[in-house]
């Protein structure tokens, strides 16, 4: 499958006159709990030749499509860095992900360090809680789409544990769900979530699954307070400068 993904990304490069500098797996395969029928969530960053950004009309900032088992979604390098600056949790996940298809970024380790030390804790936690709330109300509470499944339970729980990890430890949550569970859950809760993961991995993605105890846990933790303070102006300015410098290095220079 990796070679198929690489072949499709090479075609994307050729068709659009761009270079893909980062491509990773996201979703359940990237987080370590894929089911038998999980698709491949390929997320990538591309850049145009430098002069293309000087044109009157700016190039497309995003591309997405689905082919077979693969869901592709990519951002132009400028949008990617802008979302990193805004501490978007999904884009942070791309940077930290260790299931990597393409990595041609300059100073990638330094970028990871910048993100880990300067991201906005409050925004990151709020994004995770908001994602859980959206999915919970859509799939657990809506009369039109009341389709709870092990996958949807796990996604909601992962988002809330990530937010809680960030707020209590003042750092990014681990990418791998196993690592997050082992830090944030103990005793019976840990055993129960591993049982849920086994069900998720061994059944179809949309197989109906109900768990009143964990549904109550989700509802209670959706109300967790955002205890992290707002990012300081000094930290925000420094983060901008570091990201901007790293962006320039992707084109062979520095700010």
Backbone bond lengths (Angstrom), bond angles and torsions (degrees), N, CA, C in turn:
res aa  C-N    CA-C-N  psi(-1)  N-CA   C-N-CA  omega(-1)  CA-C   N-CA-C  phi
1 X - - - 1.472 - - 1.533 111.44 -
2 X 1.343 116.93 -35.94 1.459 119.22 -179.77 1.525 111.14 -59.18
3 X 1.326 117.66 -43.24 1.463 119.65 -178.70 1.521 110.85 -66.15
4 X 1.322 117.24 -35.23 1.463 121.13 176.87 1.534 110.41 -63.82
5 X 1.322 115.89 -42.53 1.467 120.88 178.70 1.527 110.21 -64.04
6 X 1.323 116.80 -44.69 1.468 120.47 179.42 1.527 111.31 -63.37
7 X 1.324 116.04 -39.05 1.466 119.73 178.86 1.522 110.78 -63.45
8 X 1.322 116.65 -41.10 1.473 119.97 -179.61 1.526 110.93 -68.64
9 X 1.313 117.60 -36.01 1.457 120.31 178.19 1.526 111.08 -70.28
10 X 1.324 117.15 -34.73 1.474 119.73 175.44 1.533 110.36 -63.86
11 X 1.324 116.07 -38.72 1.471 119.92 177.27 1.530 110.10 -65.22
12 X 1.318 116.50 -40.32 1.466 120.74 176.92 1.526 110.50 -59.45
13 X 1.316 116.73 -44.16 1.464 120.90 178.84 1.525 110.82 -59.40
14 X 1.316 115.92 -47.92 1.464 120.95 -177.82 1.522 111.63 -64.70
15 X 1.324 116.95 -43.24 1.468 121.11 -177.27 1.523 112.75 -68.41
16 X 1.336 116.84 -26.84 1.463 120.06 -173.06 1.521 114.00 -114.55
17 X 1.330 117.82 0.08 1.449 120.41 178.49 1.513 113.43 63.99
18 X 1.328 116.55 39.91 1.459 121.55 -177.05 1.528 109.80 -127.87
19 X 1.315 115.91 172.68 1.468 122.25 173.35 1.524 108.06 -122.30
20 X 1.306 116.89 125.09 1.467 121.18 174.62 1.525 107.59 -80.91
21 X 1.320 116.46 120.43 1.467 119.67 -176.44 1.530 112.31 -104.54
22 X 1.332 116.94 -13.85 1.455 120.30 177.60 1.525 108.74 -152.47
23 X 1.325 116.82 132.44 1.460 121.72 174.43 1.515 107.43 -144.18
24 X 1.326 116.46 127.62 1.458 121.70 -176.27 1.520 110.28 -136.60
25 X 1.310 115.14 168.26 1.457 121.92 172.69 1.524 108.19 -94.26
26 X 1.306 116.28 139.58 1.454 121.43 176.65 1.527 108.55 -125.29
27 X 1.329 117.87 -176.46 1.451 119.78 178.34 1.523 112.28 69.25
28 X 1.322 115.95 -158.40 1.470 120.89 -170.02 1.525 113.28 -61.53
29 X 1.334 117.98 -34.13 1.468 119.19 178.83 1.527 111.16 -69.73
30 X 1.300 117.09 -33.46 1.457 120.48 178.06 1.516 113.03 -78.76
31 X 1.344 116.24 -25.10 1.461 120.60 -176.57 1.531 112.67 -95.59
32 X 1.350 115.91 -8.16 1.461 118.99 173.20 1.508 116.65 95.61
33 X 1.344 118.47 22.48 1.469 117.76 177.25 1.540 111.72 -143.17
34 X 1.320 115.55 50.41 1.466 120.33 179.98 1.530 111.56 -68.41
35 X 1.328 116.02 144.67 1.460 122.54 174.11 1.523 109.03 -91.47
36 X 1.317 115.60 174.75 1.467 120.45 -179.12 1.521 111.83 -63.32
37 X 1.329 117.08 -26.30 1.468 119.08 -179.09 1.536 112.19 -116.51
38 X 1.334 117.64 21.61 1.468 120.15 177.85 1.525 110.10 -63.04
39 X 1.319 115.40 140.12 1.458 118.39 174.80 1.530 109.21 -85.34
40 X 1.318 115.47 -179.08 1.464 121.57 179.09 1.520 107.93 -106.28
41 X 1.317 116.60 118.52 1.460 122.23 -179.83 1.522 108.19 -97.48
42 X 1.324 116.12 93.02 1.458 121.91 -175.87 1.528 109.16 -91.45
43 X 1.323 116.17 120.31 1.454 121.70 -179.30 1.526 108.82 -117.88
44 X 1.325 116.78 133.81 1.463 118.37 -173.09 1.520 112.71 -144.58
45 X 1.336 113.98 161.00 1.465 122.96 178.18 1.522 107.81 -123.27
46 X 1.326 116.16 134.34 1.465 119.86 -179.35 1.529 109.82 -130.47
47 X 1.330 114.80 158.83 1.463 119.32 176.50 1.519 109.42 -134.75
48 X 1.327 115.39 146.54 1.456 122.94 173.07 1.528 108.39 -89.02
49 X 1.321 117.53 164.91 1.472 119.44 170.32 1.530 109.21 -55.14
50 X 1.307 116.73 146.26 1.466 121.34 -173.11 1.523 112.89 -53.81
51 X 1.318 118.44 -42.17 1.464 121.19 -177.07 1.516 112.62 -64.78
52 X 1.327 117.29 -22.53 1.467 120.36 -178.87 1.526 110.98 -62.57
53 X 1.321 117.04 -28.29 1.463 120.42 -179.04 1.527 112.45 -78.52
54 X 1.346 116.52 -7.67 1.464 120.74 178.15 1.522 111.96 -92.47
55 X 1.328 116.92 -3.04 1.465 121.48 -178.70 1.531 110.35 -72.46
56 X 1.318 115.03 160.21 1.465 120.33 -179.82 1.519 111.26 -59.33
57 X 1.332 116.42 -45.71 1.469 120.76 179.32 1.519 109.49 -101.10
58 X 1.309 115.88 124.69 1.456 121.21 -178.45 1.535 111.25 -72.61
59 X 1.327 117.19 148.61 1.465 120.22 179.34 1.527 111.56 -68.50
60 X 1.317 115.57 166.68 1.461 120.40 179.08 1.520 110.73 -61.62
61 X 1.320 115.12 137.09 1.458 120.59 -177.69 1.519 113.37 -89.55
62 X 1.336 118.59 -8.67 1.461 119.64 -178.88 1.522 110.84 -156.92
63 X 1.323 114.78 155.15 1.463 122.76 174.97 1.515 107.70 -143.39
64 X 1.319 116.80 140.42 1.461 119.88 175.04 1.515 110.18 -152.18
65 X 1.319 115.23 146.32 1.461 121.41 178.29 1.525 108.75 -164.25
66 X 1.334 115.61 165.02 1.460 122.07 177.84 1.519 108.60 -123.57
67 X 1.312 115.75 131.33 1.462 121.87 175.60 1.520 108.61 -134.82
68 X 1.316 116.14 114.39 1.457 119.72 179.21 1.513 111.80 57.26
69 X 1.325 116.77 -123.31 1.464 122.29 -178.37 1.519 112.65 -83.88
70 X 1.325 118.34 -1.98 1.466 121.23 -170.99 1.527 112.13 -109.51
71 X 1.303 114.93 129.93 1.464 123.51 174.97 1.526 107.10 -108.62
72 X 1.337 116.99 111.96 1.462 122.13 -176.78 1.528 109.94 -102.29
73 X 1.321 115.84 136.30 1.462 120.55 174.70 1.524 108.14 -149.01
74 X 1.343 116.42 124.70 1.451 119.84 -176.97 1.514 112.82 -136.83
75 X 1.319 116.02 152.56 1.456 122.87 178.63 1.524 110.57 -120.77
76 X 1.322 115.14 145.63 1.459 121.24 168.89 1.530 108.80 -60.54
77 X 1.302 115.80 149.55 1.458 121.58 -174.29 1.533 112.73 -56.80
78 X 1.332 117.76 -35.04 1.465 119.60 -179.73 1.529 111.42 -69.82
79 X 1.310 116.86 -40.00 1.469 119.28 177.09 1.519 110.09 -67.09
80 X 1.311 116.56 -38.91 1.463 121.97 178.28 1.531 110.88 -57.49
81 X 1.322 117.32 -49.25 1.463 120.11 -179.06 1.527 111.56 -69.63
82 X 1.314 117.34 -34.11 1.464 120.40 177.32 1.533 110.31 -62.96
83 X 1.328 116.85 -42.36 1.463 120.23 179.59 1.525 111.47 -70.45
84 X 1.328 116.83 -32.80 1.467 119.22 173.80 1.530 110.15 -62.49
85 X 1.319 115.79 -43.07 1.465 120.29 179.13 1.528 111.10 -60.10
86 X 1.325 115.69 -33.29 1.468 120.96 179.74 1.525 112.24 -85.01
87 X 1.337 117.28 5.51 1.470 123.60 179.09 1.524 112.73 58.05
88 X 1.334 114.93 40.00 1.464 119.96 176.07 1.531 109.23 -66.52
89 X 1.325 116.85 123.02 1.470 120.09 -172.72 1.516 112.41 -64.58
90 X 1.327 118.61 -33.83 1.461 120.69 -179.41 1.528 111.31 -66.98
91 X 1.326 116.61 -41.34 1.459 120.41 -179.55 1.525 110.77 -72.16
92 X 1.320 117.10 -35.87 1.456 119.89 173.67 1.527 109.81 -59.02
93 X 1.322 116.31 -39.85 1.467 121.56 177.89 1.533 111.32 -59.09
94 X 1.340 117.04 -39.06 1.471 120.15 178.61 1.528 110.71 -61.32
95 X 1.326 115.56 -42.52 1.464 120.12 -177.16 1.531 110.95 -66.54
96 X 1.322 116.54 -40.41 1.460 121.21 -174.11 1.525 113.89 -87.44
97 X 1.315 117.10 -12.47 1.463 121.79 -174.99 1.524 111.78 -61.10
98 X 1.334 116.73 139.46 1.465 119.92 178.84 1.526 113.15 -106.45
99 X 1.334 117.84 0.88 1.471 120.87 170.68 1.529 105.78 -95.15
100 X 1.325 115.14 94.42 1.462 121.80 -168.14 1.525 110.56 -116.66
101 X 1.339 116.09 132.60 1.471 122.12 176.34 1.530 111.28 -96.56
102 X 1.331 116.24 -41.26 1.465 122.13 179.76 1.522 108.16 -138.43
103 X 1.318 116.65 133.44 1.461 120.56 173.54 1.526 108.64 -142.34
104 X 1.332 114.89 96.88 1.459 121.64 178.47 1.526 110.99 -119.00
105 X 1.323 115.90 21.48 1.458 119.90 -179.00 1.525 110.38 -78.06
106 X 1.320 115.53 141.40 1.449 121.20 173.25 1.530 109.15 -80.15
107 X 1.305 116.60 138.89 1.470 122.42 176.60 1.533 112.26 54.88
108 X 1.323 116.03 43.18 1.469 120.20 -178.78 1.538 111.36 -62.63
109 X 1.313 117.74 -42.07 1.469 119.82 -179.86 1.525 111.16 -62.47
110 X 1.319 116.25 -37.84 1.460 119.65 178.05 1.531 110.45 -66.59
111 X 1.337 116.74 -39.43 1.460 120.33 177.64 1.532 110.30 -60.84
112 X 1.309 116.96 -44.25 1.467 120.95 178.94 1.530 110.16 -59.82
113 X 1.318 115.82 -39.48 1.465 119.77 178.62 1.531 110.80 -65.77
114 X 1.327 117.07 -44.12 1.464 120.53 177.87 1.528 111.00 -56.48
115 X 1.324 115.23 -48.51 1.465 120.45 -177.12 1.525 110.24 -62.80
116 X 1.333 116.78 -47.31 1.461 120.89 -176.03 1.520 113.08 -64.28
117 X 1.322 117.21 -29.79 1.469 120.32 -175.76 1.522 113.93 -97.47
118 X 1.343 117.79 -18.71 1.465 119.05 -173.22 1.532 114.80 -124.53
119 X 1.331 118.49 1.56 1.460 118.42 179.86 1.525 110.36 -64.11
120 X 1.327 115.68 156.27 1.463 121.91 -179.02 1.527 109.02 -83.49
121 X 1.324 116.65 107.49 1.473 121.45 -175.51 1.530 112.51 -59.88
122 X 1.303 115.65 -43.32 1.460 119.81 -176.95 1.533 110.93 -64.81
123 X 1.330 117.28 -44.18 1.460 121.33 179.72 1.528 110.94 -64.42
124 X 1.321 116.22 -44.80 1.463 121.82 179.98 1.534 110.87 -59.08
125 X 1.325 116.80 -47.43 1.463 120.85 179.60 1.528 111.14 -65.03
126 X 1.328 115.96 -42.81 1.466 120.04 -179.72 1.522 111.56 -63.03
127 X 1.345 117.39 -38.59 1.464 120.57 177.58 1.521 110.75 -61.59
128 X 1.330 116.70 -43.40 1.463 120.24 -179.81 1.526 111.69 -64.41
129 X 1.306 116.30 -44.55 1.465 119.96 179.02 1.529 110.31 -64.72
130 X 1.330 116.17 -41.54 1.469 120.09 179.25 1.513 112.18 -63.42
131 X 1.341 117.06 -39.61 1.462 120.60 177.82 1.520 110.38 -62.92
132 X 1.321 116.64 -44.66 1.458 120.11 178.71 1.528 110.85 -61.89
133 X 1.327 116.42 -45.49 1.466 119.98 -178.67 1.528 110.91 -60.28
134 X 1.319 116.68 -43.16 1.466 120.72 179.65 1.526 111.01 -61.12
135 X 1.333 117.09 -48.84 1.462 120.43 -178.21 1.524 112.01 -69.51
136 X 1.328 115.76 -35.77 1.468 119.08 -179.50 1.524 110.90 -64.45
137 X 1.320 116.61 -46.60 1.458 119.40 -179.58 1.535 111.43 -69.43
138 X 1.322 117.11 -31.37 1.467 120.13 -179.50 1.521 112.01 -72.89
139 X 1.320 116.94 -45.14 1.463 120.12 -171.19 1.521 115.03 -103.28
140 X 1.335 117.72 -15.02 1.455 119.43 -178.53 1.530 113.40 -112.53
141 X 1.327 116.73 -25.86 1.462 119.86 -173.49 1.522 113.97 -114.64
142 X 1.338 117.47 -23.76 1.455 120.58 -177.67 1.517 110.73 -71.79
143 X 1.332 116.19 133.95 1.467 120.09 179.01 1.524 111.26 -70.81
144 X 1.340 116.95 -22.31 1.465 120.52 -178.76 1.528 112.66 -85.88
145 X 1.327 117.19 -29.58 1.465 120.11 -175.46 1.520 111.35 -130.30
146 X 1.321 115.90 40.85 1.459 120.80 -178.54 1.524 109.48 -77.38
147 X 1.339 115.86 80.84 1.459 121.86 -174.79 1.525 110.72 -128.48
148 X 1.314 118.57 65.09 1.470 118.92 178.83 1.525 110.82 -63.53
149 X 1.319 115.95 139.84 1.463 121.70 177.90 1.525 107.13 -142.70
150 X 1.328 116.33 164.82 1.464 119.44 178.16 1.523 110.46 -59.56
151 X 1.340 116.31 -38.85 1.462 120.11 178.93 1.520 110.78 -59.03
152 X 1.319 117.53 -45.68 1.452 120.72 -176.57 1.522 111.98 -71.00
153 X 1.329 116.73 -33.77 1.460 119.53 172.12 1.531 110.06 -60.60
154 X 1.333 116.32 -50.54 1.467 121.06 -176.08 1.524 111.13 -62.11
155 X 1.336 117.28 -41.32 1.464 120.13 179.31 1.530 111.27 -62.28
156 X 1.332 116.46 -42.54 1.467 119.87 179.13 1.527 110.72 -66.05
157 X 1.320 116.47 -44.44 1.461 120.64 -178.46 1.525 110.58 -64.91
158 X 1.333 117.04 -42.35 1.462 120.07 179.02 1.529 110.98 -60.06
159 X 1.323 117.36 -43.42 1.464 120.47 -179.42 1.527 111.09 -62.46
160 X 1.325 117.00 -42.85 1.464 119.82 -178.89 1.531 111.63 -70.18
161 X 1.323 117.11 -39.62 1.468 119.40 177.23 1.530 110.95 -65.17
162 X 1.335 116.73 -36.31 1.468 120.23 177.65 1.526 110.54 -63.95
163 X 1.326 116.26 -43.59 1.469 120.00 178.09 1.526 110.68 -62.89
164 X 1.330 116.14 -45.22 1.467 120.02 -178.60 1.526 111.05 -65.48
165 X 1.327 117.10 -39.13 1.465 121.23 177.30 1.530 110.40 -59.55
166 X 1.316 115.77 -47.15 1.466 120.90 -179.52 1.519 111.54 -61.59
167 X 1.327 116.29 -43.87 1.463 120.50 -175.66 1.526 112.19 -72.32
168 X 1.329 117.79 -32.35 1.455 120.36 -177.03 1.526 113.09 -89.70
169 X 1.353 116.86 -28.36 1.466 120.04 -175.83 1.525 112.83 -111.78
170 X 1.339 116.30 -5.91 1.465 122.06 176.33 1.529 112.61 60.56
171 X 1.341 116.36 38.34 1.455 120.68 178.66 1.522 109.92 -153.99
172 X 1.331 115.73 169.26 1.456 120.49 179.07 1.509 111.13 -63.36
173 X 1.330 115.72 143.44 1.464 120.45 175.42 1.525 110.09 -73.61
174 X 1.327 118.10 150.47 1.467 120.77 176.97 1.524 110.84 -61.46
175 X 1.340 115.88 148.42 1.453 120.76 177.17 1.529 110.91 -70.18
176 X 1.333 117.05 -45.74 1.462 121.31 -177.32 1.527 110.10 -74.83
177 X 1.329 115.24 130.87 1.455 120.73 -176.19 1.526 111.36 -65.06
178 X 1.327 117.46 -35.59 1.467 120.56 177.33 1.523 111.06 -54.99
179 X 1.322 116.80 -46.40 1.463 121.14 -178.56 1.519 110.96 -63.79
180 X 1.323 116.53 -39.07 1.460 121.68 179.45 1.532 110.23 -66.17
181 X 1.322 116.70 -45.33 1.467 121.18 179.53 1.520 111.11 -59.63
182 X 1.332 116.15 -46.44 1.457 120.05 -174.30 1.519 113.16 -66.32
183 X 1.322 117.03 -23.76 1.462 120.72 177.46 1.531 111.38 -88.25
184 X 1.326 116.55 -40.60 1.461 120.72 -168.37 1.531 115.50 -96.25
185 X 1.320 117.74 -17.34 1.463 120.07 -177.85 1.522 110.43 -123.22
186 X 1.332 115.24 147.45 1.460 120.43 179.18 1.522 110.03 -132.55
187 X 1.331 115.32 164.30 1.452 121.91 171.60 1.508 114.71 54.13
188 X 1.330 114.76 -132.69 1.464 121.19 -175.34 1.521 112.53 -62.92
189 X 1.321 117.36 -35.07 1.462 119.42 179.97 1.528 110.36 -61.82
190 X 1.323 116.35 -40.13 1.457 119.46 179.31 1.530 110.72 -66.11
191 X 1.330 117.17 -44.54 1.465 120.23 178.58 1.523 111.05 -62.10
192 X 1.327 116.25 -40.68 1.464 120.50 -178.48 1.518 111.68 -65.15
193 X 1.332 117.36 -41.07 1.467 118.65 -178.33 1.526 110.32 -71.00
194 X 1.324 118.17 -32.33 1.463 119.46 175.31 1.523 111.16 -68.06
195 X 1.332 116.75 -35.26 1.471 119.92 174.00 1.523 110.39 -62.87
196 X 1.328 116.20 -41.82 1.463 120.63 178.61 1.526 110.59 -63.85
197 X 1.329 116.61 -40.72 1.459 120.37 178.07 1.527 111.31 -62.57
198 X 1.325 117.42 -38.92 1.467 120.95 178.24 1.516 110.58 -62.17
199 X 1.325 115.87 -40.35 1.465 120.11 177.54 1.524 109.94 -66.00
200 X 1.319 116.29 -43.16 1.462 121.18 -179.46 1.520 110.84 -60.75
201 X 1.333 117.25 -44.09 1.459 121.55 -176.70 1.525 113.11 -70.73
202 X 1.330 116.73 -27.18 1.469 120.13 -172.13 1.522 113.93 -101.40
203 X 1.327 118.27 -1.15 1.459 121.14 -178.96 1.524 110.83 -121.96
204 X 1.305 115.85 170.48 1.455 121.11 176.57 1.530 109.55 -65.96
205 X 1.342 114.71 150.17 1.466 120.83 -175.28 1.529 113.09 -54.77
206 X 1.342 116.94 -37.91 1.463 120.22 -173.96 1.528 113.13 -102.56
207 X 1.334 117.12 10.83 1.461 119.63 178.58 1.531 109.93 -60.60
208 X 1.321 116.06 130.69 1.467 119.72 -176.23 1.526 110.83 -65.16
209 X 1.328 115.02 137.57 1.464 121.45 -178.61 1.520 107.75 -149.14
210 X 1.319 116.52 132.27 1.454 120.65 179.57 1.522 109.77 -126.08
211 X 1.328 115.97 142.95 1.452 121.75 179.33 1.525 108.24 -151.63
212 X 1.331 117.59 89.63 1.475 121.36 -175.88 1.520 113.83 -56.64
213 X 1.347 117.28 -36.12 1.460 119.97 -178.09 1.527 111.37 -64.68
214 X 1.340 116.63 -44.78 1.460 119.76 179.76 1.526 111.59 -75.65
215 X 1.325 116.73 -26.56 1.460 118.88 175.04 1.525 109.73 -65.75
216 X 1.330 116.52 -39.20 1.464 120.71 176.14 1.523 110.05 -65.04
217 X 1.341 117.19 -39.41 1.472 121.18 179.00 1.519 110.08 -61.66
218 X 1.329 117.35 -42.62 1.464 121.36 178.87 1.531 110.42 -61.27
219 X 1.325 116.70 -47.17 1.463 120.49 -178.61 1.530 111.30 -60.74
220 X 1.314 116.98 -40.94 1.466 120.46 179.75 1.521 111.51 -66.95
221 X 1.331 116.88 -41.97 1.457 119.93 -175.18 1.528 113.33 -80.70
222 X 1.326 117.45 -15.08 1.459 119.47 172.70 1.525 111.29 -63.25
223 X 1.319 116.47 -18.93 1.461 121.14 -178.18 1.523 112.44 -97.17
224 X 1.334 118.37 11.34 1.463 119.25 -179.52 1.531 110.51 -60.63
225 X 1.317 117.55 139.06 1.472 120.60 -179.17 1.528 111.37 -73.87
226 X 1.322 116.07 145.13 1.462 121.07 175.66 1.520 108.42 -84.51
227 X 1.323 115.71 88.93 1.456 120.76 -172.69 1.523 113.62 -80.96
228 X 1.333 117.64 -15.39 1.465 120.17 -179.91 1.526 110.00 -71.61
229 X 1.318 115.90 141.31 1.457 120.07 177.59 1.515 111.79 -77.17
230 X 1.317 116.10 165.87 1.461 120.33 177.12 1.532 109.91 -69.06
231 X 1.323 115.70 149.32 1.465 121.39 177.82 1.527 108.90 -62.05
232 X 1.322 117.14 133.29 1.461 120.74 -178.85 1.528 110.15 -71.04
233 X 1.318 115.65 155.22 1.461 120.03 177.83 1.526 110.79 -59.97
234 X 1.322 116.49 -38.13 1.460 120.63 179.73 1.531 111.04 -64.62
235 X 1.320 116.23 -44.27 1.461 120.35 179.52 1.527 110.60 -65.47
236 X 1.332 115.95 -41.16 1.464 120.19 -179.97 1.528 111.00 -63.50
237 X 1.333 116.28 -42.15 1.463 120.42 178.88 1.516 111.03 -64.64
238 X 1.327 117.17 -43.59 1.461 121.10 -179.65 1.526 110.46 -65.24
239 X 1.312 117.12 -40.43 1.465 121.67 178.63 1.523 110.39 -62.38
240 X 1.322 116.30 -43.14 1.467 120.63 177.53 1.529 110.72 -59.32
241 X 1.308 116.87 -46.00 1.464 120.87 -178.05 1.525 111.18 -62.68
242 X 1.326 116.98 -41.77 1.452 120.58 -178.78 1.533 111.33 -68.57
243 X 1.331 116.31 -41.90 1.467 119.47 178.43 1.522 110.89 -66.46
244 X 1.318 116.77 -39.98 1.462 120.28 -179.54 1.530 110.87 -64.48
245 X 1.320 116.32 -40.05 1.455 120.35 177.11 1.524 110.67 -63.83
246 X 1.331 115.99 -42.54 1.462 119.61 179.72 1.523 111.29 -66.16
247 X 1.332 116.82 -37.08 1.462 121.14 176.11 1.522 110.79 -60.72
248 X 1.314 116.96 -46.81 1.466 120.48 -179.56 1.528 111.50 -61.10
249 X 1.319 116.67 -33.10 1.473 120.25 179.53 1.535 111.92 -66.65
250 X 1.317 116.66 -24.07 1.468 119.33 177.56 1.527 111.64 -70.19
251 X 1.347 115.84 -14.97 1.468 120.79 177.33 1.534 111.43 -110.54
252 X 1.326 116.29 13.25 1.459 119.38 174.78 1.504 115.64 91.22
253 X 1.342 117.36 12.38 1.456 119.55 179.98 1.502 110.28 -137.62
254 X 1.311 116.30 -164.96 1.462 122.02 175.03 1.511 107.62 -149.62
255 X 1.334 113.82 155.18 1.464 119.06 -177.70 1.522 111.09 -71.14
